[in-house]
Structures are given as C-alpha cells and as structure tokens.
C-alpha cells in the first residue's frame, strides 16, 4: 500500500445550540460532536474542514459553545458558513481581533502541494445559497493562481440538484455561474458540500461532487418532504496516496464505508 501523503477530514452541519439542554429533532448535537472528536483525533488528519451550519441558532453563545467543544481537537480546523450561521457573530467569537463584518467568510490554503478553496455560499436571512459576481471573480482568480495543482473546493449548499424536492429548493440558487467558473479550471479535483445531511457522490465534468452525512441529525434521501431518519451521524475521510485519492465514510455507530474509485462513481446527468 502506498504511503499516505495527505489525510484530511470533511465534517458538516454540526448545528450547535447556545442552550446545552435544547435538542433539534430530539438530538443532542453538542454530545454528537464531543463523541466524534476522539475518533477524529485517532485518524490524525492533517486538517479538518467543517462545512457550514456550525451553529443551529446563529447566536454568539452557540459559537462560544462550539469553540469550547472543539478545544480537544488536535488537528487544525477550517470553518465555513452555512444557512444557519451568522457571519458577524461567528467573527466576534472565532476572530476576536478582526472587525466583525458581515462579508463572506472565504479563504484558500495549500497543504502537501494541493490547494483548498473555502467558499461562503450563505445568504444572510435565507435558507438557499448563492454566489455574488464578486465571489465568483475571486474564485476564478484563486483557481487561476493554482493552475497545475490539484484543488478541492468546499461550500455549504449543494451545487447540483440531488432530486429531493425540498432540499433542492434551498440549494445553490445560481449554480450555472458557479459551474461555468469551475469548467474553466480542470485542475479542480473535487467539490465538497454539506447542507443535505446525507452522502452523495457524482462525477460532473472533470470533478468529483460529494456530499456527506451531518454530524447531527440525518435527512431522508428519498422523502420529497422534510423527514429526519435514525441514521448515524458521520463524516468523510480523504487520503491522497501515491497520487491517487481514496475516501471513506466514518459513522459514529462504528461503521466505515469505503467509497468506490473515481472511475466507478456514476456520472451526473442533468
């Protein structure tokens, strides 16, 4: 087996609440994240990306509580915004020395010769997501600057419909502009998103598009109306070894599900 050159973890939809006694859909989201952290540490990832809906109520106290719960996490963590998040309140807690603006929370970084771009698809006060023209220009510049290096793009909202009506109504509302930007940059290896609270894998263009379970409650992949299932919370682990990518879904009930190789993942047909 080839030596692992890079290992990272994608988690999403933590839905941490300010009140530790509150539950969402009967779920103690804080307890779930606490349960996940020893497992995350045992995997020794180079970093973790938390893909939005960090908070369940958008309050400063929820971000304080999230910060406290995350303290035992050994790996660096990069945090995205989702539709339940508040950019200004997030910045007050996680970036206390910066001006707490309501501007999109976006970043790009490099690890192990690969680039990672973190986008903010949230629209304050709305459930659906979108990118402004300025955000897409920023994305185009970032991807252009990393030409020739494999790049992962992370966002919260699903950029392709998953054919679950109620979730697609609150997905990315301007996907064409986003997809057109990606199409100009074939070095984008993957587009990873949350929001849907379920695992999804498709090939579209030259990239892999992947969703993942929530580290909270799960949504039915077949019900056309909102329905929470009893499925286990989980997250995705990605390894780069010998130039090849492989990934697994880790569930808190102990299951580890290996995802197929890229060539075996179905092509998305629009």
C-alpha positions, 0 to 999 in steps of 0.5 A, a space after each residue: 500500500 502506498 504511503 499516505 501523503 495527505 489525510 484530511 477530514 470533511 465534517 458538516 452541519 454540526 448545528 450547535 445550540 447556545 442552550 446545552 439542554 435544547 435538542 433539534 429533532 430530539 438530538 443532542 448535537 453538542 454530545 454528537 460532536 464531543 463523541 466524534 472528536 476522539 475518533 477524529 483525533 485517532 485518524 490524525 488528519 492533517 486538517 479538518 474542514 467543517 462545512 457550514 451550519 456550525 451553529 443551529 441558532 446563529 447566536 454568539 453563545 452557540 459559537 462560544 459553545 462550539 469553540 469550547 467543544 472543539 478545544 480537544 481537537 488536535 488537528 487544525 480546523 477550517 470553518 465555513 458558513 452555512 444557512 444557519 450561521 451568522 457571519 458577524 457573530 461567528 467573527 466576534 467569537 472565532 476572530 476576536 481581533 478582526 472587525 466583525 463584518 458581515 462579508 463572506 467568510 472565504 479563504 484558500 490554503 495549500 497543504 502537501 502541494 494541493 490547494 483548498 478553496 473555502 467558499 461562503 455560499 450563505 445568504 444572510 436571512 435565507 435558507 438557499 445559497 448563492 454566489 455574488 459576481 464578486 465571489 465568483 471573480 475571486 474564485 476564478 482568480 484563486 483557481 487561476 493562481 493554482 493552475 497545475 495543482 490539484 484543488 478541492 473546493 468546499 461550500 455549504 449548499 449543494 451545487 447540483 440538484 440531488 432530486 429531493 424536492 425540498 432540499 433542492 429548493 434551498 440549494 445553490 440558487 445560481 449554480 450555472 455561474 458557479 459551474 461555468 467558473 469551475 469548467 474553466 479550471 480542470 485542475 479542480 479535483 473535487 467539490 465538497 458540500 454539506 447542507 443535505 445531511 446525507 452522502 452523495 457522490 457524482 462525477 460532473 465534468 472533470 470533478 468529483 461532487 460529494 456530499 456527506 452525512 451531518 454530524 447531527 441529525 440525518 435527512 431522508 434521501 428519498 422523502 420529497 418532504 422534510 423527514 429526519 431518519 435514525 441514521 448515524 451521524 458521520 463524516 468523510 475521510 480523504 487520503 491522497 496516496 501515491 497520487 491517487 485519492 481514496 475516501 471513506 465514510 466514518 459513522 459514529 455507530 462504528 461503521 466505515 464505508 469505503 467509497 468506490 474509485 473515481 472511475 466507478 462513481 456514476 456520472 451526473 446527468 442533468 
